[in-house]
Amino acid sequence: MQVPVGSRLVLALAFVLVWGSSVQGYP
């Protein structure tokens, strides 16, 4: 099961955005 690098990058970006907004600890 191979996942394209692009979709993996989008998934990582979405995860970072959701994590950051839920933590609310951004400088």
ZIQUIWO-V370788 format. One record per run of one state. SS is the DSSP state (~ for helix, > for strand, _ for the rest). FROM is the first residue (numbers start at 1). TO is the last residue. If there is no record, write none. Layout:
SS&FROM&TO / SS&FROM&TO
This chain:
_&1&4 / ~&5&23 / _&24&27
